[in-house]
Amino acid sequence: MLHEIGTSSALLGFFGGMGMQEMAIIGVIAILLFGKNLPGVAKTFGKYYGDFKRGLSDIQSEFHNATREVEDSSSSGYSSKSSPAQFDDYDDFEEASAPKFEPPPQSSTPEKSELT
């Protein structure tokens, strides 16, 4: 029903969990708080909200461009004829260079402790 009126999905995302009663209560509180200044406050809020959305969009686009550059630079390291190595093809296991631990040999007669 709201999509038929033509509201944007961003506005629906912002007010997604609010019903008509909640919005009416917020409207009444806004009228009580701001009175005659309400149109100016709404205009200022709209301006700051637009600036915030533009800034967020800029940050998202810079992030996507940076990840795209990283993906392009990592994929340019491979030639077009060879495919990147699969996880099954790569084995990074190395044998231990330290000597293996061997327990001391067991003596045939157990020693008694000197505590008794």
C-alpha positions in Angstrom: 0.0 0.0 0.0 2.8 2.4 0.8 4.6 1.5 -2.5 1.4 2.5 -4.4 1.7 6.0 -2.9 5.3 6.3 -4.2 7.3 6.4 -1.0 10.9 5.5 -1.4 12.4 2.3 0.0 14.9 4.4 2.0 12.1 6.1 3.8 10.5 2.8 4.5 13.8 1.5 5.8 14.0 4.5 8.1 10.5 4.2 9.4 10.1 0.4 8.8 9.0 -0.6 12.3 6.7 2.3 13.0 3.0 2.3 12.6 0.5 5.1 12.2 0.0 5.5 15.9 3.7 5.9 16.6 4.1 8.4 13.8 1.1 10.4 15.0 2.6 10.5 18.6 6.0 11.7 17.2 4.1 14.4 15.1 2.2 15.7 18.1 5.4 15.8 20.2 7.2 17.6 17.4 4.4 20.2 17.2 4.5 20.7 20.9 8.3 21.1 21.0 8.9 23.2 17.9 5.5 24.9 17.3 5.8 27.6 14.6 9.5 26.6 13.9 8.4 23.1 12.8 8.7 23.8 9.0 12.2 25.2 9.5 13.3 22.4 11.8 11.9 19.8 9.3 13.7 21.6 6.4 17.0 21.5 8.4 16.5 17.9 9.4 15.8 17.0 5.7 19.0 18.8 4.7 21.2 17.1 7.3 19.6 13.7 6.5 20.3 14.3 2.7 23.9 15.2 3.5 24.3 12.1 5.7 22.9 9.9 2.9 25.3 11.5 0.4 28.2 11.0 2.7 27.3 7.4 3.4 26.9 6.8 -0.4 30.3 8.3 -1.0 31.9 6.1 1.7 30.2 3.0 0.2 31.3 3.9 -3.3 34.9 4.4 -2.2 34.8 1.1 -0.4 33.5 -0.7 -3.4 36.1 1.0 -5.7 38.9 0.0 -3.3 37.7 -3.6 -3.1 37.3 -3.7 -6.9 40.9 -2.4 -7.3 42.2 -5.1 -4.9 40.3 -7.8 -6.8 41.6 -6.5 -10.2 45.2 -6.3 -9.0 45.0 -9.8 -7.5 43.4 -11.2 -10.6 45.9 -9.5 -12.9 48.7 -11.5 -11.3 47.4 -14.6 -13.1 47.7 -15.1 -16.8 44.6 -15.7 -18.8 45.7 -19.2 -19.8 46.4 -20.5 -16.3 43.7 -20.7 -13.7 44.4 -19.9 -10.1 45.5 -22.7 -7.9 42.7 -24.6 -6.1 42.9 -25.3 -2.4 43.3 -29.0 -3.1 46.3 -28.3 -5.3 48.2 -26.4 -2.6 49.9 -28.1 0.3 51.6 -25.9 2.8 52.5 -28.7 5.2 56.2 -28.9 6.1 57.9 -31.6 8.0 59.1 -30.5 11.4 62.8 -29.5 11.5 63.3 -30.2 15.2 64.1 -33.7 16.4 61.3 -35.9 17.5 60.8 -36.2 21.2 61.6 -39.6 22.6 60.8 -40.4 26.2 63.7 -41.7 28.4 64.1 -45.4 28.6 62.2 -47.1 31.5 64.4 -48.7 34.1 63.6 -52.3 35.1 63.4 -51.6 38.8 61.3 -48.7 40.1 62.9 -46.3 42.4 61.4 -45.6 45.8 60.9 -42.0 46.7 62.9 -40.6 49.7 59.8 -39.0 51.3 59.1 -42.0 53.5 
